[in-house]
């Protein structure tokens, strides 16, 4: 019984390590997008275009599908959250991260 859990835990750790080795392109693109504040600007534009609808909601929700171990997601989420906070510092923000069951989410939390 414990060997099954150990095997599952080992897969999760390997998945994260393998992902980081193979995600150089994603890391490069994400880093460039953050550096140029692309997602920040897009979020500000979205907020501006949907201001009436967003004003009626007490929560701003972000979904990150396929976040793996979170290493590429955190920089992007930081920019989006910063843009939301500038518009409304009191608005609640919910972030939903998901991926394969074997993904190691320990870096996200």
C-alpha distance (Angstrom), angle and dihedral (degrees) to the residues before:
residue distance angle dihedral
X1 . . .
X2 3.79 . .
X3 3.83 91.3 .
X4 3.82 89.2 60.5
X5 3.80 91.1 53.4
X6 3.79 91.9 45.2
X7 3.80 89.7 50.4
X8 3.80 90.9 50.4
X9 3.82 91.9 48.2
X10 3.80 90.9 49.0
X11 3.80 90.9 52.2
X12 3.80 90.5 52.5
X13 3.78 92.7 51.3
X14 3.81 92.5 46.1
X15 3.78 90.4 47.6
X16 3.79 89.9 57.1
X17 3.80 94.4 45.5
X18 3.80 92.7 45.6
X19 3.78 91.5 46.6
X20 3.80 92.7 53.8
X21 3.80 91.2 49.2
X22 3.80 92.1 49.6
X23 3.81 98.5 38.4
X24 3.80 99.4 72.8
X25 3.82 91.7 118.5
X26 3.82 92.1 50.6
X27 3.81 90.7 46.9
X28 3.81 91.4 50.1
X29 3.80 94.0 49.1
X30 3.80 92.7 43.8
X31 3.79 91.9 48.3
X32 3.80 91.0 50.6
X33 3.81 92.1 47.4
X34 3.80 90.4 51.4
X35 3.80 92.9 44.9
X36 3.80 91.2 52.3
X37 3.82 91.9 40.3
X38 3.80 90.8 -126.4
X39 3.81 96.5 149.7
X40 3.80 91.3 41.5
X41 3.84 89.6 54.7
X42 3.81 92.8 44.7
X43 3.79 90.6 50.3
X44 3.82 91.3 49.7
X45 3.82 89.1 50.3
X46 3.80 91.2 48.5
X47 3.81 91.0 50.3
X48 3.81 90.9 49.2
X49 3.81 93.7 48.5
X50 3.82 93.4 46.5
X51 3.79 99.7 34.4
X52 3.82 96.0 126.2
X53 3.79 93.8 51.7
X54 3.81 93.2 42.4
X55 3.80 91.3 50.2
X56 3.81 90.1 62.8
X57 3.81 93.1 53.9
X58 3.79 123.5 76.7
X59 3.82 91.5 -160.1
X60 3.81 132.9 59.3
X61 3.80 109.8 -156.1
X62 3.79 127.4 -157.2
X63 3.81 123.2 -171.7
X64 3.80 120.5 -161.7
X65 3.79 110.1 -169.0
X66 3.78 114.6 -166.4
X67 3.79 98.5 13.1
X68 3.84 93.7 157.3
X69 3.81 104.8 -167.8
X70 3.81 94.0 -17.6
X71 3.80 96.7 -109.6
X72 3.81 93.2 125.2
X73 3.79 95.4 32.4
X74 3.77 101.6 59.0
X75 3.82 96.8 66.3
X76 3.79 91.1 48.3
X77 3.80 93.3 46.4
X78 3.81 90.1 49.9
X79 3.83 90.9 57.4
X80 3.80 93.6 47.0
X81 3.81 92.6 47.5
X82 3.82 91.2 48.0
X83 3.80 90.9 54.3
X84 3.81 91.8 49.0
X85 3.82 92.3 46.9
X86 3.82 91.4 52.2
X87 3.79 89.7 56.9
X88 3.80 96.9 41.9
X89 3.78 119.7 3.8
X90 3.82 91.4 -172.3
X91 3.80 98.8 51.6
X92 3.79 114.6 113.5
X93 3.79 115.2 -121.9
X94 3.79 124.1 -154.2
X95 3.80 120.4 -167.6
X96 3.79 120.5 -164.1
X97 3.81 116.0 -164.1
X98 3.76 122.3 -175.5
X99 3.77 140.4 166.8
X100 3.78 140.0 137.8
X101 3.81 116.0 -29.9
X102 3.81 88.8 -112.3
X103 3.82 93.1 59.8
X104 3.80 115.2 117.0
X105 3.81 105.7 -131.5
X106 3.80 94.6 -179.4
X107 3.83 92.7 109.6
X108 3.79 92.0 53.9
X109 3.79 93.3 56.9
